[in-house]
Amino acid sequence: MTFLQPSGRVVCPVLVGRDDLLALAERRLSEARRGAGRMLFLAGEPLTVREYEVAELIADGLTNAQIAASLGVALRTVSAHVEHILAKLAASRRAEVAAWVAHRSARDQPSRREMS
């Protein structure tokens, strides 16, 4: 197992100490909380932060071109994100991605019982 530092340097756990790995993990978590860890996977989630943004826009019914314009990225970049999302979710259609987003959103909403 290796870790990729923000600088792009690969760190192998065998070559560094436990304290170094803990410090690296804490830095990555801190970056993710600030929104800087774009490629950091969310705990228990199969998608990166950016892929989840794209999945939400798919769920809103946007086309790849509309998503590209919304995020200010190239159409090819969005196409690649969509391909990765479909593969990671083992989905074959955008509707399945929308259903996954809806299920995840419903899961994260507090129930009426919790709000009382």
FIKOLZA-1660 file (N, C-alpha, C; in steps of 0.1 Angstrom, whole numbers, plus 5000, padded with zeros to 4 digits):
% residues 116
   i   px   py   pz ch aa at
   1 5008 4988 5000  A  M  N
   1 5000 5000 5000  A  M CA
   1 5009 5012 5000  A  M  C
   2 5005 5022 4992  A  T  N
   2 5013 5035 4992  A  T CA
   2 5003 5046 4993  A  T  C
   3 5009 5058 4997  A  F  N
   3 5001 5070 4999  A  F CA
   3 5006 5081 4990  A  F  C
   4 4998 5089 4984  A  L  N
   4 5002 5100 4975  A  L CA
   4 5001 5113 4983  A  L  C
   5 5012 5119 4985  A  Q  N
   5 5012 5132 4992  A  Q CA
   5 5007 5143 4982  A  Q  C
   6 5002 5154 4988  A  P  N
   6 4997 5165 4979  A  P CA
   6 5008 5170 4969  A  P  C
   7 5021 5168 4973  A  S  N
   7 5032 5173 4964  A  S CA
   7 5033 5163 4953  A  S  C
   8 5026 5152 4953  A  G  N
   8 5028 5142 4943  A  G CA
   8 5038 5131 4946  A  G  C
   9 5044 5132 4957  A  R  N
   9 5054 5122 4962  A  R CA
   9 5047 5110 4967  A  R  C
  10 5051 5098 4963  A  V  N
  10 5046 5086 4968  A  V CA
  10 5053 5082 4981  A  V  C
  11 5045 5078 4991  A  V  N
  11 5051 5074 5004  A  V CA
  11 5048 5059 5006  A  V  C
  12 5057 5051 5009  A  C  N
  12 5055 5037 5012  A  C CA
  12 5056 5035 5027  A  C  C
  13 5046 5029 5033  A  P  N
  13 5046 5027 5048  A  P CA
  13 5059 5019 5053  A  P  C
  14 5064 5011 5045  A  V  N
  14 5076 5003 5049  A  V CA
  14 5088 5012 5051  A  V  C
  15 5088 5023 5043  A  L  N
  15 5100 5032 5043  A  L CA
  15 5099 5044 5053  A  L  C
  16 5087 5046 5059  A  V  N
  16 5085 5057 5068  A  V CA
  16 5080 5051 5081  A  V  C
  17 5081 5059 5092  A  G  N
  17 5077 5055 5105  A  G CA
  17 5062 5057 5107  A  G  C
  18 5057 5051 5117  A  R  N
  18 5042 5052 5120  A  R CA
  18 5038 5066 5123  A  R  C
  19 5047 5074 5130  A  D  N
  19 5043 5088 5133  A  D CA
  19 5042 5096 5120  A  D  C
  20 5051 5093 5111  A  D  N
  20 5050 5100 5098  A  D CA
  20 5037 5097 5091  A  D  C
  21 5033 5085 5091  A  L  N
  21 5020 5081 5084  A  L CA
  21 5008 5087 5091  A  L  C
  22 5009 5088 5104  A  L  N
  22 4998 5094 5112  A  L CA
  22 4997 5109 5109  A  L  C
  23 5009 5116 5108  A  A  N
  23 5009 5130 5105  A  A CA
  23 5004 5132 5090  A  A  C
  24 5008 5123 5081  A  L  N
  24 5003 5124 5067  A  L CA
  24 4987 5123 5067  A  L  C
  25 4982 5113 5074  A  A  N
  25 4968 5110 5074  A  A CA
  25 4961 5122 5081  A  A  C
  26 4966 5128 5091  A  E  N
  26 4960 5140 5097  A  E CA
  26 4960 5152 5088  A  E  C
  27 4971 5154 5080  A  R  N
  27 4971 5165 5071  A  R CA
  27 4961 5163 5060  A  R  C
  28 4960 5150 5055  A  R  N
  28 4950 5147 5044  A  R CA
  28 4936 5150 5049  A  R  C
  29 4933 5146 5061  A  L  N
  29 4919 5148 5066  A  L CA
  29 4917 5162 5068  A  L  C
  30 4926 5170 5073  A  S  N
  30 4925 5184 5074  A  S CA
  30 4922 5191 5061  A  S  C
  31 4930 5187 5050  A  E  N
  31 4928 5192 5037  A  E CA
  31 4914 5189 5032  A  E  C
  32 4909 5177 5034  A  A  N
  32 4896 5173 5030  A  A CA
  32 4885 5181 5036  A  A  C
  33 4887 5184 5049  A  R  N
  33 4877 5192 5056  A  R CA
  33 4877 5207 5051  A  R  C
  34 4888 5211 5046  A  R  N
  34 4889 5225 5040  A  R CA
  34 4885 5225 5025  A  R  C
  35 4883 5213 5020  A  G  N
  35 4879 5212 5006  A  G CA
  35 4891 5211 4996  A  G  C
  36 4903 5210 5002  A  A  N
  36 4915 5209 4993  A  A CA
  36 4918 5195 4989  A  A  C
  37 4912 5185 4996  A  G  N
  37 4915 5171 4992  A  G CA
  37 4906 5165 4982  A  G  C
  38 4906 5171 4970  A  R  N
  38 4897 5167 4959  A  R CA
  38 4897 5153 4956  A  R  C
  39 4908 5146 4957  A  M  N
  39 4909 5132 4953  A  M CA
  39 4908 5123 4965  A  M  C
  40 4906 5128 4977  A  L  N
  40 4905 5120 4989  A  L CA
  40 4891 5113 4989  A  L  C
  41 4891 5100 4991  A  F  N
  41 4878 5093 4992  A  F CA
  41 4871 5096 5005  A  F  C
  42 4858 5099 5005  A  L  N
  42 4851 5100 5017  A  L CA
  42 4850 5087 5024  A  L  C
  43 4850 5087 5037  A  A  N
  43 4849 5074 5045  A  A CA
  43 4836 5067 5041  A  A  C
  44 4838 5055 5036  A  G  N
  44 4827 5046 5032  A  G CA
  44 4820 5049 5019  A  G  C
  45 4825 5059 5012  A  E  N
  45 4819 5063 4999  A  E CA
  45 4828 5058 4988  A  E  C
  46 4822 5053 4977  A  P  N
  46 4830 5049 4966  A  P CA
  46 4835 5060 4956  A  P  C
  47 4830 5072 4957  A  L  N
  47 4833 5082 4948  A  L CA
  47 4842 5093 4954  A  L  C
  48 4850 5099 4946  A  T  N
  48 4858 5111 4950  A  T CA
  48 4848 5123 4952  A  T  C
  49 4853 5133 4958  A  V  N
  49 4845 5145 4961  A  V CA
  49 4840 5150 4947  A  V  C
  50 4848 5152 4938  A  R  N
  50 4844 5157 4924  A  R CA
  50 4834 5148 4917  A  R  C
  51 4837 5135 4918  A  E  N
  51 4827 5125 4912  A  E CA
  51 4814 5127 4918  A  E  C
  52 4813 5129 4931  A  Y  N
  52 4800 5130 4938  A  Y CA
  52 4794 5143 4933  A  Y  C
  53 4801 5154 4931  A  E  N
  53 4795 5166 4926  A  E CA
  53 4789 5163 4912  A  E  C
  54 4796 5156 4904  A  V  N
  54 4791 5153 4891  A  V CA
  54 4779 5144 4892  A  V  C
  55 4779 5134 4901  A  A  N
  55 4767 5125 4903  A  A CA
  55 4755 5133 4907  A  A  C
  56 4757 5143 4916  A  E  N
  56 4745 5151 4920  A  E CA
  56 4740 5159 4908  A  E  C
  57 4748 5164 4899  A  L  N
  57 4743 5171 4887  A  L CA
  57 4737 5161 4877  A  L  C
  58 4742 5149 4877  A  I  N
  58 4735 5139 4868  A  I CA
  58 4721 5137 4874  A  I  C
  59 4720 5136 4887  A  A  N
  59 4707 5134 4894  A  A CA
  59 4697 5145 4892  A  A  C
  60 4703 5157 4890  A  D  N
  60 4695 5169 4887  A  D CA
  60 4690 5169 4872  A  D  C
  61 4695 5159 4864  A  G  N
  61 4691 5158 4850  A  G CA
  61 4699 5166 4840  A  G  C
  62 4711 5171 4844  A  L  N
  62 4719 5178 4835  A  L CA
  62 4726 5169 4825  A  L  C
  63 4729 5174 4813  A  T  N
  63 4737 5166 4803  A  T CA
  63 4751 5169 4807  A  T  C
  64 4760 5161 4800  A  N  N
  64 4774 5163 4802  A  N CA
  64 4779 5177 4799  A  N  C
  65 4773 5182 4788  A  A  N
  65 4777 5196 4784  A  A CA
  65 4773 5206 4794  A  A  C
  66 4761 5204 4800  A  Q  N
  66 4756 5213 4810  A  Q CA
  66 4765 5212 4823  A  Q  C
  67 4769 5200 4826  A  I  N
  67 4777 5198 4838  A  I CA
  67 4791 5204 4836  A  I  C
  68 4796 5203 4824  A  A  N
  68 4809 5209 4821  A  A CA
  68 4808 5224 4822  A  A  C
  69 4798 5230 4817  A  A  N
  69 4796 5245 4818  A  A CA
  69 4794 5249 4833  A  A  C
  70 4787 5241 4840  A  S  N
  70 4784 5244 4854  A  S CA
  70 4797 5243 4863  A  S  C
  71 4805 5234 4860  A  L  N
  71 4818 5232 4868  A  L CA
  71 4830 5239 4862  A  L  C
  72 4828 5244 4850  A  G  N
  72 4839 5251 4843  A  G CA
  72 4851 5242 4839  A  G  C
  73 4847 5230 4835  A  V  N
  73 4857 5220 4830  A  V CA
  73 4854 5216 4816  A  V  C
  74 4863 5209 4810  A  A  N
  74 4861 5204 4796  A  A CA
  74 4850 5193 4796  A  A  C
  75 4844 5192 4785  A  L  N
  75 4834 5181 4782  A  L CA
  75 4840 5168 4784  A  L  C
  76 4852 5166 4779  A  R  N
  76 4859 5153 4780  A  R CA
  76 4862 5149 4795  A  R  C
  77 4864 5159 4803  A  T  N
  77 4867 5157 4817  A  T CA
  77 4854 5152 4824  A  T  C
  78 4843 5158 4820  A  V  N
  78 4830 5153 4826  A  V CA
  78 4827 5139 4821  A  V  C
  79 4830 5136 4808  A  S  N
  79 4827 5123 4803  A  S CA
  79 4835 5112 4810  A  S  C
  80 4848 5116 4814  A  A  N
  80 4856 5107 4821  A  A CA
  80 4851 5104 4835  A  A  C
  81 4846 5115 4842  A  H  N
  81 4840 5114 4855  A  H CA
  81 4828 5105 4854  A  H  C
  82 4820 5107 4844  A  V  N
  82 4807 5099 4843  A  V CA
  82 4811 5084 4841  A  V  C
  83 4821 5081 4833  A  E  N
  83 4825 5068 4831  A  E CA
  83 4830 5061 4844  A  E  C
  84 4838 5069 4852  A  H  N
  84 4843 5064 4865  A  H CA
  84 4832 5062 4874  A  H  C
  85 4822 5071 4875  A  I  N
  85 4810 5070 4884  A  I CA
  85 4803 5057 4880  A  I  C
  86 4800 5055 4868  A  L  N
  86 4792 5043 4863  A  L CA
  86 4799 5030 4867  A  L  C
  87 4813 5030 4865  A  A  N
  87 4821 5018 4868  A  A CA
  87 4821 5016 4883  A  A  C
  88 4823 5026 4891  A  K  N
  88 4824 5025 4906  A  K CA
  88 4811 5020 4912  A  K  C
  89 4800 5025 4906  A  L  N
  89 4787 5022 4912  A  L CA
  89 4781 5009 4905  A  L  C
  90 4788 5003 4896  A  A  N
  90 4784 4992 4888  A  A CA
  90 4770 4995 4882  A  A  C
  91 4769 5007 4876  A  A  N
  91 4757 5011 4870  A  A CA
  91 4759 5011 4855  A  A  C
  92 4748 5010 4848  A  S  N
  92 4749 5010 4833  A  S CA
  92 4741 5023 4828  A  S  C
  93 4734 5029 4836  A  R  N
  93 4726 5041 4831  A  R CA
  93 4727 5052 4841  A  R  C
  94 4725 5064 4836  A  R  N
  94 4725 5076 4845  A  R CA
  94 4714 5076 4855  A  R  C
  95 4703 5070 4852  A  A  N
  95 4692 5069 4861  A  A CA
  95 4696 5061 4874  A  A  C
  96 4704 5051 4872  A  E  N
  96 4709 5044 4883  A  E CA
  96 4718 5053 4892  A  E  C
  97 4726 5061 4886  A  V  N
  97 4734 5071 4894  A  V CA
  97 4725 5080 4902  A  V  C
  98 4714 5085 4895  A  A  N
  98 4704 5094 4902  A  A CA
  98 4698 5087 4913  A  A  C
  99 4695 5074 4912  A  A  N
  99 4688 5067 4923  A  A CA
  99 4698 5065 4934  A  A  C
 100 4711 5063 4931  A  W  N
 100 4721 5062 4942  A  W CA
 100 4722 5075 4949  A  W  C
 101 4723 5086 4942  A  V  N
 101 4724 5099 4949  A  V CA
 101 4711 5101 4958  A  V  C
 102 4700 5098 4953  A  A  N
 102 4687 5100 4961  A  A CA
 102 4687 5091 4973  A  A  C
 103 4692 5079 4972  A  H  N
 103 4693 5070 4983  A  H CA
 103 4703 5075 4994  A  H  C
 104 4714 5080 4989  A  R  N
 104 4724 5085 4998  A  R CA
 104 4719 5098 5005  A  R  C
 105 4713 5106 4998  A  S  N
 105 4707 5119 5003  A  S CA
 105 4697 5116 5014  A  S  C
 106 4688 5106 5011  A  A  N
 106 4677 5102 5020  A  A CA
 106 4684 5097 5033  A  A  C
 107 4694 5089 5031  A  R  N
 107 4701 5083 5043  A  R CA
 107 4707 5093 5052  A  R  C
 108 4712 5104 5046  A  D  N
 108 4719 5115 5053  A  D CA
 108 4709 5125 5060  A  D  C
 109 4697 5125 5056  A  Q  N
 109 4687 5134 5061  A  Q CA
 109 4682 5129 5075  A  Q  C
 110 4681 5138 5085  A  P  N
 110 4676 5133 5098  A  P CA
 110 4661 5129 5097  A  P  C
 111 4658 5119 5104  A  S  N
 111 4644 5115 5104  A  S CA
 111 4635 5124 5112  A  S  C
 112 4622 5124 5110  A  R  N
 112 4613 5133 5118  A  R CA
 112 4615 5130 5133  A  R  C
 113 4617 5117 5136  A  R  N
 113 4618 5113 5150  A  R CA
 113 4631 5120 5156  A  R  C
 114 4642 5120 5148  A  E  N
 114 4654 5127 5153  A  E CA
 114 4652 5142 5155  A  E  C
 115 4644 5148 5147  A  M  N
 115 4642 5162 5147  A  M CA
 115 4633 5166 5159  A  M  C
 116 4625 5157 5165  A  S  N
 116 4617 5161 5176  A  S CA
 116 4624 5161 5189  A  S  C
% end
